[in-house]
């Protein structure tokens, strides 16, 4: 028996949200090779959808049937291009006549180009730090975010060292200063604390260690005193 089209056919664009298919997630990963995208592709990726699957017909759907978040992302990216908050190339829609006024944010979303690194910075500044453009989760604390315009690597290094070493219950007889110094030196490259030859910046490491050190007076951590254990006398011997 033939099924009714109205009953059984899936409507295009009715499935909103993040893709959960392994194959679709793998196809999304290929888009990480692109340094530039058009506005439609960028907005679909922000919404967690694959442009190679939906890019050709997403604009032909009514707005209510487009992927969740797509319309907002497209509008924001287009306006960001126009205000130069996002680096790229703006292409306007063709006018029917030279007398037609041009809207402030009139953007041809299919032909306008977005720089991916600039887009990532723009998303980060607006509090979006998860999803396709952030395969590795970014710490929600702004002062540890490398993409933040006021990121301070020495501050980030001091916080990272303090968090790592303060969790250690046994420093192996080392003072907190020595343990912190060792951690910062081992992670120097991560925070830009090395020169062109890869040698650690000793002055920078010393400054960071001073900030992170919770025992500035020096000395190794004191070993807790052991209290003598009193043996109970057996009742039969009393």
C-alpha positions in Angstrom: 0.0 0.0 0.0 1.3 3.4 -1.0 2.0 5.8 1.9 0.5 9.2 1.9 3.1 11.9 1.0 1.6 14.3 3.5 1.9 11.7 6.3 5.3 10.2 5.7 7.5 12.6 3.7 10.0 14.6 5.8 9.7 18.3 5.2 13.0 20.0 4.2 14.6 21.9 7.1 12.2 20.5 9.7 15.1 19.0 11.7 16.7 21.8 13.6 19.7 21.7 15.9 23.1 20.1 15.9 23.9 17.1 13.6 24.4 13.8 15.5 25.4 11.5 12.6 29.0 10.4 12.6 29.2 10.7 8.8 27.8 14.2 8.9 30.2 15.3 11.6 33.1 13.9 9.6 31.9 15.8 6.5 31.8 19.0 8.6 35.4 18.5 9.5 36.5 19.0 5.8 35.2 22.6 6.1 38.0 23.3 8.6 40.4 23.4 5.6 38.8 26.7 4.4 40.3 30.0 5.3 37.4 31.8 3.7 33.7 31.1 3.4 30.7 32.9 2.0 28.1 34.2 4.4 25.7 31.3 3.8 28.3 28.7 4.5 29.6 30.5 7.6 26.1 30.9 9.0 25.3 27.2 8.4 28.5 26.1 10.1 27.7 28.4 13.1 24.3 26.6 13.3 26.1 23.2 13.1 24.9 22.3 9.6 26.8 21.1 6.6 26.9 23.7 3.8 27.5 21.0 1.2 24.2 19.4 2.1 22.0 22.5 2.8 23.8 25.4 1.2 22.2 25.1 -2.2 18.6 25.3 -1.0 18.5 26.8 2.5 17.6 30.3 1.2 14.7 28.9 -0.8 13.0 27.8 2.4 10.7 30.0 4.5 12.7 31.5 7.5 10.7 29.4 10.0 11.9 26.2 8.2 15.6 27.1 8.1 18.0 25.6 10.6 17.8 27.0 14.1 20.2 29.8 14.6 21.0 30.2 10.9 19.0 33.4 10.3 20.5 35.1 13.3 24.0 34.0 12.4 23.6 35.2 8.8 22.2 38.6 9.8 25.0 39.1 12.4 27.8 38.0 10.0 26.4 40.2 7.2 26.3 43.3 9.4 29.7 42.5 10.8 31.1 42.5 7.3 29.5 45.9 6.5 30.8 47.5 9.7 34.3 45.9 9.2 34.0 44.1 12.5 34.7 41.0 10.4 37.4 40.9 7.7 36.1 39.9 4.3 34.6 41.2 1.0 31.1 42.6 0.8 29.2 42.1 -2.4 25.9 44.0 -2.8 22.8 42.8 -4.5 22.3 44.1 -8.0 19.9 47.0 -8.2 17.0 47.1 -10.7 17.8 50.7 -11.4 20.3 53.3 -10.2 17.5 55.2 -8.5 16.9 52.4 -6.0 18.2 53.2 -2.5 20.8 50.7 -1.1 19.9 49.4 2.4 22.6 49.8 5.0 23.3 46.1 5.3 22.4 44.9 1.8 24.7 41.9 1.4 24.7 39.2 -1.2 25.1 36.3 1.2 26.2 33.9 -1.5 28.9 36.0 -3.0 30.2 37.9 0.0 33.3 36.4 1.6 34.2 36.0 5.3 37.7 35.5 6.7 37.5 32.5 9.0 40.1 33.6 11.6 38.4 37.0 11.8 35.0 35.3 12.1 36.3 33.2 15.0 37.5 36.3 16.9 34.2 38.0 16.2 32.2 35.0 17.6 34.5 34.8 20.7 33.9 38.5 21.5 30.2 37.8 21.4 30.4 35.0 23.9 30.2 32.1 21.4 33.0 29.7 22.2 31.6 26.3 21.3 30.5 24.6 18.1 32.1 24.0 14.7 34.6 26.9 14.8 35.8 25.8 18.3 36.8 22.1 18.1 38.7 22.5 21.3 36.6 24.0 24.1 37.8 27.4 25.1 38.0 28.2 28.8 35.1 30.5 29.6 37.4 32.8 31.6 38.2 35.7 29.3 41.7 36.2 30.8 42.7 32.7 29.7 41.3 33.1 26.1 44.1 33.6 23.6 41.6 35.1 21.2 40.6 37.9 23.6 42.0 41.3 22.5 43.4 41.9 26.0 44.8 38.4 26.6 47.9 38.6 28.8 50.1 35.5 28.4 52.1 36.0 31.6 48.8 36.3 33.6 47.5 33.1 31.9 50.8 31.3 32.7 50.7 32.4 36.4 47.1 31.2 36.7 47.9 27.9 34.9 50.9 27.3 37.2 48.9 28.0 40.3 46.0 25.8 39.4 48.3 22.9 38.4 50.7 23.0 41.4 48.2 23.9 44.1 46.3 20.6 43.4 49.4 18.6 44.2 49.3 17.1 47.7 53.0 16.1 47.6 55.6 18.3 46.0 58.4 15.8 46.5 60.1 18.0 49.1 60.2 21.0 46.7 59.1 24.4 47.7 56.1 25.9 45.9 58.4 28.3 44.2 60.6 25.5 42.7 57.5 23.5 41.7 55.9 26.5 40.1 59.1 27.5 38.3 59.4 23.9 36.9 55.8 24.0 35.6 56.2 27.4 33.9 59.5 26.4 32.3 58.0 23.1 30.9 55.1 25.1 29.5 57.0 28.2 28.4 56.4 27.7 24.7 52.6 27.6 25.2 52.7 31.1 26.7 55.2 32.6 24.3 58.0 32.5 26.9 60.7 31.2 24.6 63.0 33.0 22.1 63.5 32.1 18.4 65.8 29.3 19.4 63.3 27.8 21.8 65.2 28.8 25.0 63.0 29.8 27.9 62.8 33.5 29.0 64.3 33.1 32.5 63.3 36.6 33.6 59.7 36.1 32.5 59.6 32.7 34.3 60.9 34.3 37.5 58.3 37.1 37.3 55.5 34.6 36.8 56.7 32.4 39.6 56.6 35.3 42.0 53.0 36.1 41.1 51.8 32.4 41.5 53.9 31.6 44.6 51.6 31.3 47.7 54.7 30.9 50.0 56.8 33.9 49.2 58.7 33.5 52.5 60.4 30.4 51.0 61.2 27.0 52.3 59.8 23.6 51.6 56.3 22.7 52.8 56.3 21.6 56.4 55.7 17.9 57.1 52.7 17.4 59.3 53.6 16.3 62.8 52.6 12.8 63.7 50.8 12.4 66.9 51.9 9.5 69.1 49.4 6.6 69.0 48.4 5.6 72.5 47.9 1.8 72.9 44.9 0.8 74.9 45.6 -1.6 77.8 43.9 -5.0 77.6 41.2 -5.3 80.3 42.5 -8.7 81.4 45.8 -7.1 82.3 44.4 -4.4 84.6 
